[in-house]
């Protein structure tokens, strides 16, 4: 069973050649004396023409049959400019049915009417669709570019263990019971973080890995329980050098995959400025629509919502939606309010600017001077819509307005969706405080090093201690991030203390790791990029599920295999495990 060409390569220069093609029947059209078949493989489609002598033998051939075709390349009289092979066709001289196929449960074409759940259940059929195949192929091109770049930079690819010790890294671990060590469990890695740091202590200096990672967390479009990250670590390099390497890697990917040159160096934005300006540490900077801090501007305005918030040291921020006052009816503004409420905001205040000044539900609370000051601070003019959020919690205000900003960017077509705008967000807080738990948590992870200027704050002022950490952001998505790492045992202990770890907890959970610091740990740092997310953005996909060959659905199940599944009681007995809800089989 051989073929001379694939179904995407024949052109006018091949007219007259005798060829053999193999592929799936994508479409069959019976025109009476002539039958047309579009033959598909991963390279493309070629039109096959059968004359009337094949009528009887073709009558049972259906879509998704696999055929071998022998024939001659001819120029098409009616060309199809939408197909790379649209200038030619094959005049069939013989064919052979390689395999038959049932009628598929989904339409195998770029435009399919099947639900996502059905497509996931029959993923092996869904993956025949050219649009999906191209996304998986693009993924492979991205991986190739990554390998080429890091190999050329003298990095060494090293695999780290899948069966690890469970350590708290922010999300729940997937646990694997040990049969040999009954009652004990491995954990699948949330990341290779600790092992790659050990590799730096081992003296490899430059490490990378295309690593599978696992997190038992709630799912959404840009989350999967198992995912792939590009993991990079290096010794004896400054933060500037690490960022330079990371953005040159991004430039290599964009050039090889999209043929786009990005301007280097990428601009940098501090975490504080990102939050103040965009309300998020992963801003979409393809459009303006910036947040404005209004605490000083409205401090004397006699509006109860603003007054009560400011009296509790809260925050008032606004957005100026330019020239859209008439576009937003009360109904549309109510829809924006509902977006704000999803992010725990109590509501959304608004004003419209006209030639006389301001109008809206809260206009009466502003005197002429206050109104004039507001318009100046928000650079507002006739026809603008002003939106306000207020709350005693900074993050609620930021999250609500950021969500509204992103919605407006898409709704009002404020950016070109084909553009790519990269930036670094730097100087993250080391810690974030959880009021319910009454303790600090690491903003990134407990092994992040503070900025040199903030080393003392880790003990005296953890709330204002900044980390030597950075995220790379593209079009409103965090592609990945990293930091300089703690490499001193005493500093690591101070970081653990700030997080509320007891000495016993440190010893129990991380003793094996911090002991390595006693043997000459080098200064080191690195980053990790979300491969799935990079592919999702570069292929303009709506979900990570579109760029993973066999993804999980929104309930973390595999519709193809029905995983997770039940197991036999005998298997559980071997592990010393008892399931409480009768989920096992006899």
Buried (B, 14 or more C-beta within 10 A) or exposed (E): EEBEBBBBEBEEEBBEBEBBBBBBBBBBEEEEEEBBBBBBBBBBBBBBBBEEEBBEEBEEBEBBBBBBBBBBBBEBEEEBEEBBBBBBBBEBBEBEBEEEBEEBEBEBBEEBEBEBEBBBBBBEBBBBBBBBBEBBEBBEBBBEBBBEBBEEBEBEEBEBEBEBBBBBBEBBBBEBBBEEEEEEBBBBBBBBBBBBBBBBBBEBBBBBBBBBBBBBBEBEEBBBBBBBBBBBBBBEBEBEEBBBBBBBBBBBBBEBBBEBEBEEEBEBBBBBBBBBBBBBBBBBBBBEBBBBBBBEBBEBBEBEBBBEBBEEEBBBBBBBBBBBBEEBEEEEBEEBBEBBEEBEBBBBBBBBBBEEBBEBEBEEBBEEEBBEBBBEBBEBEEBBBBBBBBBBBBBBBBBBBBBBBBEBBEBBEBBEEEEBBBBBBBBBBBBEEEEEEEEBBBBBBBBBBBBEEBEEBBEEEBEEBBBBBBBBBBBBBBBBBBBBBBBEBEBBBBBBBBBEBEEEBBEEBBEEBBEBBEEEBBBBBBBBBBBBBBBBBBBEBEBBBBBBEBBBBBEBBBBBEEEEEEBEBEBBEEBEBEEEEEEBEE
